[in-house]
């Protein structure tokens, strides 16, 4: 009976992971359209390394390898790969994915036992260890319709493009724009406007995939709603019409960086988020608050990994507080 129940749970997990990977495809496709083969290489290498790393750890722990079929390792690698700069040195991608699986997952006992989101553990290790490489983003490919998708995926053409042209992400450029107003920032040769539109289209694609997960009821609505609402409200408060001290409009904040990927695919990890319905709102709002603080005043242009990991650590406390509250309000029978 126990083996049958375990098999049923494994099948359910595998189904959820496979649907989640399917929901990532729109964002992945638009990301690859704009940045080329580097996105594909990152995701493929990170996923492969995660699977190999998990297989080795399972072998060392004398555990059956059939758990590899649940898709959790592949999803961890895919999420990590989507967060990395395209064509990051392959050995860094491999180290990050291996670290994510070993130290973010199996150090705590494997699937279902980890405290922290494995993909964000790997990302945090990379950005702390290799900050320069992790901030080295290529400029997006031209959005001119005459530029064929085949050309964009050509390895030599992509490598030449990446070697010759780099650009700060919109978050990075806006954060360190010195004394420019919002209008001045976006009016410089139209470059920043194009860069922002590129990232907005990527975020819209991940939003589509996230809405699909909500439609299938595979993720709770509370986390993306509270995360995005917190980012939106804080950016509205600190926007001040776009002066040189502005922290960016709500639209800019919500549709740049990894906002939508975080809201629907990273923060909603059921293992590392609270189980209480109200606690999910607190968790999402907490991630949004930390991300906004780091984006605005921290040393890094993006704060997703640190926001997720810090709130992962508070998830048991959040559940404890709200469960105690529910128990205290229950009427005695």
VOBA-1610 file (N, C-alpha, C; in pm, whole numbers, padded with zeros to 5 digits, always signed):
BEGIN
Unk+00083-00121+00000Unk+00000+00000+00000Unk+00086+00125+00000Unk+00193+00126+00082Unk+00281+00241+00089Unk+00349+00267-00044Unk+00394+00158-00111Unk+00460+00173-00240Unk+00364+00228-00345Unk+00238+00181-00337Unk+00138+00229-00432Unk+00111+00377-00414Unk+00098+00420-00288Unk+00075+00561-00258Unk+00192+00646-00301Unk+00315+00596-00279Unk+00435+00668-00319Unk+00440+00683-00470Unk+00402+00576-00541Unk+00401+00581-00687Unk+00299+00681-00738Unk+00182+00687-00673Unk+00079+00783-00712Unk+00126+00925-00691Unk+00192+00951-00578Unk+00245+01085-00552Unk+00353+01122-00652Unk+00436+01023-00687Unk+00541+01048-00786Unk+00483+01082-00922Unk+00378+01011-00961Unk+00312+01038-01089Unk+00249+01177-01090Unk+00190+01216-00977Unk+00129+01349-00967Unk+00235+01457-00978Unk+00347+01438-00908Unk+00456+01534-00915Unk+00510+01546-01057Unk+00530+01432-01123Unk+00582+01433-01259Unk+00487+01507-01352Unk+00357+01487-01334Unk+00258+01555-01418Unk+00265+01706-01399Unk+00276+01750-01274Unk+00284+01893-01245Unk+00411+01953-01304Unk+00523+01882-01289Unk+00650+01932-01342Unk+00645+01943-01494Unk+00588+01844-01560Unk+00582+01846-01706Unk+00493+01959-01756Unk+00382+01983-01689Unk+00293+02093-01730Unk+00361+02227-01705Unk+00434+02237-01594Unk+00507+02361-01564Unk+00613+02388-01669Unk+00684+02285-01710Unk+00783+02301-01817Unk+00717+02346-01946Unk+00599+02291-01973Unk+00523+02331-02092Unk+00485+02479-02083Unk+00445+02524-01964Unk+00406+02663-01945Unk+00524+02759-01959Unk+00645+02709-01940Unk+00765+02792-01956Unk+00799+02819-02102Unk+00743+02739-02193Unk+00783+02747-02333Unk+00760+02884-02398Unk+00646+02951-02375Unk+00631+03084-02438Unk+00740+03181-02397Unk+00769+03189-02268Unk+00874+03278-02222Unk+01010+03238-02275Unk+01037+03108-02275Unk+01164+03057-02326Unk+01180+03092-02475Unk+01073+03076-02552Unk+01079+03103-02696Unk+01107+03251-02724Unk+01037+03340-02653Unk+01058+03484-02675Unk+01197+03525-02627Unk+01241+03469-02516Unk+01375+03495-02463Unk+01481+03456-02567Unk+01467+03336-02623Unk+01562+03287-02724Unk+01553+03370-02853Unk+01434+03417-02887Unk+01416+03500-03006Unk+01500+03627-02994Unk+01502+03686-02876Unk+01572+03813-02857Unk+01722+03795-02829Unk+01760+03685-02763Unk+01899+03670-02720Unk+01973+03555-02787Unk+01904+03475-02868Unk+01972+03375-02946Unk+02004+03245-02875Unk+02103+03175-02929Unk+02132+03038-02888Unk+02183+03029-02744Unk+02233+03139-02690Unk+02282+03135-02553Unk+02178+03092-02453Unk+02054+03132-02476Unk+01943+03093-02386Unk+01923+02942-02393Unk+01919+02888-02514Unk+01902+02744-02532Unk+02016+02667-02467Unk+02139+02713-02486Unk+02254+02644-02429Unk+02250+02646-02276Unk+02216+02760-02219Unk+02208+02769-02072Unk+02106+02672-02015Unk+01987+02672-02073Unk+01880+02586-02022Unk+01915+02439-02041Unk+01967+02404-02159Unk+02001+02264-02187Unk+02112+02216-02095Unk+02219+02295-02080Unk+02332+02254-01997Unk+02294+02248-01849Unk+02220+02347-01802Unk+02179+02348-01661Unk+02088+02230-01630Unk+01995+02199-01719Unk+01903+02087-01698Unk+01978+01954-01701Unk+02069+01939-01798Unk+02146+01814-01808Unk+02234+01795-01684Unk+02300+01902-01641Unk+02386+01893-01523Unk+02305+01861-01398Unk+02186+01921-01387Unk+02100+01894-01272Unk+02058+01748-01267Unk+02024+01692-01382Unk+01983+01551-01388Unk+02100+01460-01354Unk+02218+01488-01412Unk+02336+01406-01383Unk+02374+01417-01236Unk+02372+01538-01184Unk+02405+01558-01043Unk+02309+01484-00951Unk+02182+01489-00985Unk+02084+01418-00903Unk+02105+01267-00910Unk+02136+01217-01029Unk+02160+01074-01045Unk+02280+01029-00961Unk+02386+01108-00962Unk+02505+01073-00884Unk+02476+01074-00734Unk+02400+01174-00688Unk+02368+01181-00545Unk+02277+01065-00505Unk+02180+01033-00589Unk+02091+00919-00559Unk+02171+00789-00552Unk+02269+00777-00642Unk+02353+00657-00641Unk+02435+00649-00513Unk+02491+00762-00473Unk+02571+00765-00350Unk+02486+00737-00226Unk+02360+00776-00232Unk+02269+00755-00120Unk+02198+00620-00129Unk+02233+00541-00230Unk+02170+00410-00252Unk+02019+00421-00267Unk+01976+00525-00336Unk+01835+00547-00364Unk+01804+00508-00508Unk+01682+00464-00537Unk+01647+00426-00675Unk+01651+00546-00769Unk+01693+00521-00892Unk+01705+00628-00990Unk+01572+00662-01058Unk+01468+00585-01028Unk+01341+00611-01096Unk+01279+00745-01055Unk+01328+00803-00945Unk+01277+00934-00903Unk+01321+01045-00998Unk+01419+01016-01085Unk+01460+01115-01183Unk+01347+01149-01279Unk+01253+01056-01294Unk+01143+01077-01388Unk+01042+01180-01340Unk+01053+01225-01213Unk+00953+01319-01164Unk+00969+01459-01222Unk+01082+01485-01288Unk+01100+01612-01358Unk+01147+01728-01272Unk+01166+01707-01142Unk+01206+01818-01055Unk+01347+01868-01088Unk+01437+01777-01121Unk+01573+01819-01154Unk+01575+01898-01285Unk+01498+01853-01382Unk+01492+01925-01510Unk+01436+02065-01490Unk+01330+02077-01409Unk+01270+02208-01385Unk+01367+02300-01311Unk+01440+02245-01214Unk+01541+02325-01144Unk+01644+02379-01242Unk+01694+02294-01330Unk+01792+02338-01428Unk+01734+02440-01525Unk+01610+02419-01568Unk+01547+02512-01662Unk+01528+02650-01601Unk+01481+02655-01477Unk+01462+02784-01410Unk+01595+02856-01388Unk+01695+02780-01349Unk+01828+02841-01330Unk+01881+02893-01463Unk+01870+02812-01567Unk+01920+02853-01698Unk+01854+02979-01751Unk+01724+02994-01722Unk+01651+03112-01769Unk+01689+03238-01692Unk+01752+03223-01577Unk+01793+03338-01497Unk+01935+03382-01527Unk+02008+03307-01607Unk+02150+03335-01631Unk+02171+03416-01759Unk+02275+03499-01764Unk+02307+03571-01887Unk+02337+03472-01999Unk+02282+03492-02117Unk+02308+03402-02229Unk+02458+03389-02259Unk+02498+03266-02285Unk+02637+03231-02314Unk+02731+03260-02198Unk+02680+03248-02076Unk+02767+03246-01959Unk+02863+03129-01975Unk+02990+03142-01935Unk+03083+03028-01949Unk+03021+02897-01901Unk+03035+02794-01983Unk+02963+02669-01959Unk+02995+02609-01822Unk+03118+02627-01776Unk+03156+02565-01648Unk+03086+02636-01532Unk+03055+02763-01548Unk+02980+02832-01444Unk+02837+02781-01438Unk+02777+02762-01555Unk+02641+02707-01560Unk+02637+02570-01494Unk+02735+02487-01526Unk+02740+02352-01468Unk+02760+02356-01317Unk+02848+02443-01270Unk+02870+02455-01126Unk+02742+02501-01055Unk+02675+02600-01113Unk+02552+02650-01053Unk+02444+02544-01044Unk+02426+02467-01152Unk+02323+02363-01153Unk+02357+02250-01057Unk+02485+02211-01055Unk+02525+02105-00962Unk+02511+02149-00818Unk+02548+02274-00788Unk+02533+02328-00653Unk+02387+02333-00613Unk+02300+02369-00707Unk+02157+02378-00679Unk+02100+02243-00636Unk+02138+02139-00707Unk+02083+02006-00678Unk+02141+01949-00549Unk+02273+01962-00531Unk+02338+01900-00415Unk+02309+01978-00287Unk+02334+02109-00290Unk+02324+02189-00168Unk+02186+02251-00147Unk+02112+02265-00256Unk+01979+02322-00242Unk+01870+02219-00225Unk+01900+02094-00257Unk+01796+01990-00256Unk+01835+01871-00171Unk+01941+01799-00210Unk+01971+01672-00144Unk+02039+01689-00010Unk+02096+01804+00018Unk+02152+01828+00150Unk+02044+01820+00258Unk+01919+01844+00217Unk+01806+01841+00310Unk+01725+01712+00300Unk+01769+01620+00217Unk+01700+01493+00208Unk+01633+01465+00076Unk+01644+01556-00021Unk+01586+01531-00153Unk+01451+01597-00172Unk+01383+01558-00278Unk+01256+01619-00317Unk+01156+01620-00202Unk+01095+01735-00179Unk+00993+01749-00076Unk+01046+01783+00061Unk+01179+01779+00078Unk+01238+01807+00209Unk+01322+01935+00212Unk+01349+01991+00096Unk+01436+02108+00090Unk+01366+02232+00146Unk+01445+02312+00216Unk+01393+02436+00276Unk+01397+02551+00176Unk+01501+02552+00091Unk+01522+02662-00002Unk+01498+02618-00146Unk+01456+02713-00228Unk+01436+02685-00370Unk+01570+02651-00434Unk+01588+02529-00486Unk+01720+02487-00537Unk+01775+02576-00647Unk+01689+02617-00741Unk+01736+02701-00851Unk+01792+02832-00800Unk+01727+02889-00698Unk+01774+03017-00643Unk+01899+02998-00557Unk+01917+02881-00499Unk+02041+02851-00428Unk+02158+02853-00527Unk+02138+02789-00642Unk+02242+02789-00744Unk+02269+02928-00799Unk+02163+03005-00821Unk+02180+03140-00874Unk+02252+03230-00774Unk+02214+03222-00647Unk+02277+03305-00544Unk+02426+03273-00533Unk+02461+03145-00541Unk+02602+03107-00535Unk+02679+03168-00651Unk+02620+03165-00770Unk+02689+03218-00888Unk+02705+03369-00883Unk+02601+03439-00841Unk+02609+03586-00843Unk+02701+03639-00734Unk+02714+03565-00625Unk+02808+03605-00520Unk+02952+03569-00558Unk+02969+03454-00623Unk+03104+03407-00659Unk+03158+03472-00785Unk+03069+03499-00882Unk+03113+03553-01011Unk+03028+03675-01049Unk+03032+03781-00970Unk+02944+03896-00996Unk+02967+03963-01131Unk+03092+03969-01177Unk+03120+04034-01305Unk+03061+03956-01421Unk+03085+03826-01424Unk+03032+03742-01532Unk+02880+03740-01531Unk+02821+03740-01412Unk+02676+03734-01400Unk+02608+03866-01438Unk+02686+03973-01445Unk+02630+04102-01486Unk+02660+04133-01632Unk+02727+04042-01701Unk+02770+04062-01840Unk+02662+04010-01935Unk+02560+04091-01958Unk+02450+04052-02047Unk+02475+04100-02189Unk+02444+04020-02289Unk+02456+04067-02427Unk+02343+04164-02460Unk+02367+04248-02560Unk+02259+04332-02610Unk+02161+04243-02686Unk+02032+04271-02678Unk+01934+04190-02753Unk+01961+04201-02902Unk+01924+04096-02976Unk+01933+04102-03120Unk+01836+04205-03173Unk+01861+04253-03292Unk+01770+04347-03355Unk+01633+04284-03370Unk+01530+04362-03347Unk+01393+04312-03362Unk+01343+04329-03505Unk+01433+04370-03597Unk+01396+04387-03736Unk+01346+04255-03793Unk+01232+04259-03859Unk+01172+04136-03913Unk+01261+04070-04015Unk+01351+04147-04075Unk+01439+04089-04177Unk+01544+03997-04117Unk+01565+04009-03985Unk+01661+03921-03918Unk+01595+03786-03893Unk+01641+03684-03959Unk+01575+03554-03950Unk+01607+03483-03820Unk+01515+03398-03780Unk+01534+03320-03658Unk+01653+03226-03673Unk+01674+03174-03797Unk+01787+03085-03822Unk+01919+03157-03796Unk+01926+03284-03839Unk+02047+03362-03817Unk+02070+03383-03668Unk+01962+03407-03595Unk+01974+03431-03452Unk+02025+03309-03377Unk+01994+03192-03430Unk+02036+03069-03364Unk+02170+03018-03415Unk+02228+03086-03511Unk+02357+03045-03564Unk+02466+03069-03459Unk+02538+02964-03424Unk+02634+02973-03315Unk+02741+03077-03340Unk+02803+03076-03459Unk+02912+03169-03485Unk+02863+03313-03487Unk+02745+03335-03545Unk+02690+03470-03550Unk+02656+03518-03411Unk+02599+03429-03331Unk+02563+03466-03194Unk+02687+03497-03113Unk+02791+03413-03128Unk+02913+03435-03051Unk+02978+03569-03088Unk+02979+03599-03219Unk+03036+03726-03263Unk+02957+03843-03204Unk+02825+03827-03201Unk+02739+03932-03146Unk+02767+03952-02998Unk+02775+03843-02924Unk+02797+03852-02781Unk+02935+03907-02747Unk+03035+03868-02826Unk+03170+03915-02800Unk+03182+04065-02827Unk+03106+04113-02926Unk+03123+04251-02967Unk+03031+04350-02900Unk+02913+04307-02857Unk+02814+04401-02806Unk+02758+04351-02674Unk+02773+04429-02571Unk+02709+04398-02443Unk+02628+04518-02399Unk+02530+04494-02315Unk+02445+04603-02269Unk+02393+04569-02131Unk+02376+04673-02050Unk+02315+04653-01920Unk+02168+04621-01938Unk+02114+04541-01848Unk+01971+04516-01849Unk+01900+04647-01814Unk+01770+04661-01848Unk+01699+04784-01814Unk+01706+04818-01665Unk+01697+04718-01579Unk+01705+04744-01435Unk+01839+04804-01397Unk+01945+04747-01453Unk+02080+04794-01422Unk+02101+04935-01476Unk+02062+04956-01602Unk+02082+05086-01665Unk+02001+05195-01595Unk+01877+05164-01558Unk+01791+05264-01494Unk+01841+05297-01354Unk+01888+05195-01285Unk+01934+05214-01148Unk+02056+05305-01142Unk+02145+05293-01241Unk+02269+05371-01241Unk+02269+05477-01352Unk+02155+05541-01373Unk+02143+05641-01479Unk+02192+05778-01436Unk+02245+05789-01316Unk+02300+05912-01258Unk+02187+06013-01238Unk+02183+06124-01313Unk+02086+06230-01285Unk+01980+06244-01393Unk+01964+06143-01476Unk+01867+06151-01585Unk+01725+06134-01533Unk+01634+06210-01589Unk+01492+06189-01559Unk+01444+06067-01638Unk+01322+06026-01612Unk+01265+05911-01683Unk+01261+05938-01834Unk+01215+06058-01874Unk+01206+06091-02016Unk+01343+06096-02081Unk+01440+06153-02011Unk+01576+06162-02066Unk+01637+06024-02082Unk+01612+05937-01986Unk+01668+05802-01990Unk+01620+05726-02113Unk+01490+05736-02142Unk+01434+05660-02253Unk+01450+05728-02388Unk+01494+05855-02388Unk+01506+05927-02514Unk+01644+05917-02576Unk+01739+05858-02506Unk+01876+05849-02556Unk+01884+05750-02672Unk+01878+05802-02792Unk+01893+05723-02916Unk+01791+05610-02927Unk+01693+05609-02839Unk+01593+05503-02843Unk+01643+05368-02797Unk+01771+05360-02758Unk+01830+05232-02720Unk+01761+05174-02597Unk+01744+05255-02494Unk+01683+05206-02372Unk+01536+05169-02392Unk+01468+05244-02478Unk+01328+05213-02507Unk+01318+05075-02572Unk+01407+05048-02668Unk+01408+04917-02734Unk+01442+04806-02636Unk+01541+04831-02550Unk+01582+04733-02450Unk+01466+04702-02355Unk+01396+04806-02312Unk+01282+04788-02222Unk+01170+04711-02290Unk+01144+04740-02417Unk+01039+04669-02490Unk+01073+04521-02506Unk+01202+04492-02525Unk+01245+04353-02535Unk+01212+04277-02407Unk+01250+04333-02293Unk+01224+04265-02166Unk+01076+04261-02133Unk+01001+04362-02176Unk+00857+04361-02153Unk+00792+04245-02229Unk+00838+04220-02352Unk+00781+04110-02430Unk+00815+03975-02367Unk+00935+03963-02311Unk+00973+03839-02242Unk+00886+03816-02119Unk+00865+03921-02043Unk+00780+03910-01923Unk+00635+03881-01959Unk+00586+03939-02066Unk+00450+03910-02110Unk+00434+03763-02147Unk+00537+03706-02209Unk+00532+03565-02246Unk+00530+03476-02121Unk+00611+03509-02021Unk+00606+03432-01896Unk+00473+03454-01823Unk+00415+03572-01836Unk+00283+03596-01778Unk+00179+03504-01841Unk+00185+03485-01972Unk+00093+03394-02040Unk+00106+03253-01985Unk+00230+03207-01968Unk+00251+03074-01912Unk+00202+03064-01770Unk+00221+03171-01691Unk+00174+03172-01553Unk+00023+03167-01543Unk-00045+03241-01631Unk-00191+03238-01631Unk-00243+03099-01668Unk-00169+03029-01754Unk-00206+02891-01788Unk-00197+02801-01665Unk-00093+02820-01583Unk-00080+02741-01460Unk-00193+02773-01363Unk-00232+02900-01356Unk-00345+02937-01270Unk-00474+02875-01321Unk-00490+02875-01452Unk-00609+02814-01511Unk-00618+02665-01480Unk-00502+02599-01481Unk-00499+02456-01449Unk-00498+02431-01298Unk-00498+02538-01219Unk-00499+02531-01072Unk-00380+02452-01018Unk-00265+02475-01079Unk-00143+02407-01036Unk-00059+02493-00943Unk-00090+02622-00937Unk-00020+02712-00845Unk-00125+02796-00772Unk-00095+02841-00650Unk-00189+02927-00577Unk-00186+03069-00632Unk-00301+03132-00641Unk-00306+03268-00695Unk-00250+03371-00597Unk-00247+03335-00469Unk-00210+03433-00366Unk-00068+03485-00383Unk+00026+03396-00416Unk+00166+03439-00424Unk+00189+03535-00541Unk+00153+03499-00665Unk+00176+03597-00773Unk+00098+03727-00753Unk-00024+03716-00700Unk-00104+03838-00679Unk-00039+03931-00579Unk+00004+03879-00465Unk+00062+03965-00361Unk+00202+04012-00401Unk+00278+03928-00469Unk+00411+03968-00515Unk+00402+04083-00614Unk+00318+04068-00717Unk+00306+04172-00819Unk+00240+04298-00763Unk+00143+04280-00674Unk+00076+04397-00613Unk+00175+04477-00530Unk+00260+04407-00454Unk+00360+04476-00370Unk+00458+04553-00457Unk+00510+04489-00562Unk+00601+04558-00653Unk+00533+04679-00717Unk+00408+04659-00760Unk+00337+04767-00826Unk+00310+04885-00735Unk+00263+04858-00614Unk+00230+04966-00520Unk+00357+05042-00479Unk+00463+04970-00446Unk+00587+05036-00405Unk+00646+05120-00517Unk+00643+05067-00639Unk+00696+05145-00752Unk+00611+05268-00778Unk+00479+05259-00756Unk+00391+05375-00773Unk+00422+05482-00669Unk+00446+05440-00546Unk+00476+05533-00437Unk+00608+05606-00463Unk+00708+05534-00513Unk+00841+05592-00530Unk+00867+05642-00672Unk+00765+05643-00757Unk+00786+05685-00896Unk+00800+05837-00907Unk+00720+05911-00839Unk+00717+06058-00833Unk+00716+06125-00970Unk+00653+06059-01065Unk+00637+06120-01197Unk+00755+06104-01290Unk+00862+06044-01244Unk+00976+06017-01332Unk+01091+06113-01320Unk+01113+06168-01200Unk+01225+06259-01180Unk+01357+06181-01179Unk+01468+06252-01160Unk+01598+06186-01156Unk+01613+06097-01033Unk+01526+06117-00933Unk+01529+06034-00813Unk+01427+05922-00818Unk+01354+05912-00927Unk+01249+05811-00940Unk+01307+05671-00941Unk+01227+05576-00891Unk+01271+05436-00889Unk+01204+05353-00999Unk+01140+05419-01094Unk+01080+05347-01206Unk+00930+05334-01193Unk+00861+05342-01305Unk+00714+05333-01305Unk+00669+05191-01273Unk+00543+05172-01234Unk+00493+05036-01210Unk+00509+04944-01330Unk+00480+04996-01450Unk+00494+04913-01570Unk+00638+04870-01590Unk+00732+04964-01571Unk+00873+04932-01585Unk+00915+04827-01482Unk+00871+04844-01359Unk+00909+04751-01251Unk+00852+04612-01273Unk+00729+04604-01318Unk+00662+04475-01332Unk+00704+04398-01456Unk+00752+04469-01559Unk+00782+04400-01685Unk+00930+04407-01723Unk+01017+04420-01623Unk+01160+04408-01647Unk+01217+04302-01554Unk+01340+04261-01582Unk+01402+04160-01497Unk+01326+04029-01502Unk+01324+03962-01388Unk+01259+03831-01380Unk+01127+03838-01304Unk+01056+03949-01318Unk+00934+03971-01239Unk+00831+03861-01260Unk+00792+03836-01384Unk+00686+03739-01411Unk+00734+03595-01393Unk+00859+03569-01426Unk+00915+03436-01402Unk+00913+03405-01253Unk+00946+03504-01173Unk+00944+03487-01027Unk+00803+03467-00975Unk+00712+03553-01020Unk+00576+03553-00968Unk+00506+03419-00987Unk+00523+03358-01104Unk+00444+03239-01138Unk+00522+03107-01134Unk+00654+03112-01147Unk+00728+02987-01160Unk+00827+02961-01047Unk+00880+03065-00984Unk+00983+03047-00882Unk+00924+03058-00742Unk+00854+03166-00715Unk+00799+03188-00581Unk+00691+03088-00544Unk+00627+03027-00644Unk+00514+02936-00618Unk+00555+02792-00591Unk+00684+02767-00576Unk+00730+02632-00543Unk+00658+02584-00416Unk+00579+02477-00425Unk+00498+02436-00309Unk+00580+02384-00192Unk+00701+02335-00218Unk+00783+02278-00111Unk+00842+02387-00023Unk+00879+02500-00083Unk+00952+02603-00008Unk+00867+02726+00025Unk+00738+02719+00001Unk+00647+02829+00036Unk+00550+02781+00143Unk+00482+02872+00213Unk+00389+02830+00320Unk+00272+02748+00264Unk+00207+02678+00354Unk+00089+02601+00314Unk-00041+02672+00347Unk-00035+02768+00438Unk-00154+02840+00481Unk-00194+02943+00374Unk-00325+02955+00349Unk-00371+03044+00242Unk-00335+03190+00267Unk-00356+03237+00388Unk-00319+03376+00420Unk-00168+03389+00423Unk-00100+03285+00470Unk+00046+03286+00473Unk+00106+03302+00335Unk+00038+03251+00232Unk+00086+03266+00095Unk+00087+03413+00053Unk-00012+03488+00098Unk-00017+03632+00068Unk+00101+03704+00135Unk+00127+03668+00259Unk+00239+03729+00331Unk+00371+03693+00264Unk+00384+03569+00224Unk+00506+03522+00159Unk+00531+03599+00029Unk+00429+03608-00056Unk+00445+03680-00183Unk+00477+03826-00163Unk+00410+03889-00066Unk+00437+04030-00037Unk+00579+04050+00015Unk+00625+03956+00097Unk+00761+03965+00150Unk+00864+03955+00041Unk+00844+03863-00054Unk+00937+03851-00167Unk+00937+03981-00248Unk+00818+04034-00273Unk+00808+04158-00350Unk+00878+04274-00282Unk+00864+04284-00149Unk+00927+04392-00073Unk+01080+04381-00081Unk+01133+04262-00060Unk+01279+04243-00063Unk+01334+04268-00203Unk+01263+04218-00305Unk+01307+04240-00443Unk+01311+04390-00474Unk+01209+04463-00432Unk+01204+04607-00460Unk+01318+04680-00388Unk+01343+04644-00264Unk+01450+04709-00187Unk+01586+04686-00252Unk+01613+04561-00291Unk+01743+04530-00352Unk+01757+04597-00488Unk+01649+04593-00568Unk+01654+04660-00698Unk+01680+04810-00684Unk+01622+04870-00583Unk+01627+05015-00568Unk+01752+05064-00498Unk+01793+04997-00391Unk+01902+05049-00309Unk+02016+04948-00284Unk+01999+04825-00326Unk+02100+04723-00302Unk+02214+04729-00401Unk+02311+04641-00382Unk+02429+04637-00469Unk+02400+04565-00601Unk+02293+04486-00606Unk+02260+04410-00726Unk+02138+04471-00795Unk+02135+04470-00928Unk+02020+04525-00999Unk+01894+04440-00984Unk+01910+04310-00961Unk+01796+04220-00944Unk+01807+04149-00810Unk+01695+04140-00737Unk+01698+04081-00604Unk+01614+03957-00586Unk+01576+03894-00697Unk+01485+03780-00692Unk+01540+03666-00606Unk+01663+03626-00630Unk+01719+03510-00559Unk+01721+03534-00409Unk+01765+03652-00368Unk+01774+03681-00225Unk+01635+03697-00163Unk+01542+03756-00237Unk+01406+03767-00187Unk+01343+03631-00164Unk+01361+03541-00261Unk+01304+03406-00249Unk+01368+03330-00133Unk+01500+03332-00125Unk+01569+03254-00022Unk+01539+03305+00119Unk+01534+03436+00136Unk+01503+03491+00268Unk+01361+03455+00310Unk+01267+03462+00217Unk+01129+03427+00252Unk+01110+03276+00266Unk+01190+03196+00192Unk+01189+03051+00215Unk+01220+03020+00360Unk+01317+03093+00417Unk+01357+03069+00556Unk+01245+03104+00654Unk+01156+03196+00614Unk+01048+03236+00705Unk+00920+03155+00685Unk+00915+03071+00581Unk+00792+02998+00550Unk+00741+02914+00668Unk+00827+02837+00737Unk+00776+02760+00853Unk+00720+02851+00962Unk+00784+02965+00986Unk+00734+03059+01087Unk+00600+03117+01046Unk+00585+03150+00919Unk+00458+03204+00870Unk+00346+03104+00893Unk+00371+02978+00856Unk+00270+02874+00878Unk+00239+02859+01027Unk+00342+02860+01110Unk+00324+02843+01254Unk+00236+02954+01312Unk+00264+03078+01272Unk+00187+03192+01323Unk+00041+03182+01284Unk+00014+03152+01158Unk-00124+03151+01113Unk-00201+03028+01160Unk-00131+02916+01179Unk-00197+02798+01235Unk-00235+02825+01380Unk-00146+02886+01457Unk-00177+02922+01595Unk-00294+03020+01601Unk-00295+03115+01509Unk-00406+03211+01505Unk-00538+03143+01478Unk-00537+03048+01384Unk-00660+02975+01352Unk-00707+02893+01473Unk-00612+02831+01542Unk-00647+02750+01657Unk-00705+02836+01771Unk-00653+02956+01786Unk-00700+03044+01893Unk-00838+03099+01868Unk-00879+03102+01740Unk-01010+03156+01705Unk-01116+03048+01692Unk-01075+02922+01705Unk-01172+02811+01695Unk-01261+02806+01819Unk-01388+02790+01795Unk-01480+02781+01906Unk-01475+02642+01968Unk-01473+02635+02101Unk-01471+02503+02164Unk-01601+02427+02139Unk-01590+02298+02120Unk-01710+02219+02094Unk-01770+02169+02224
//
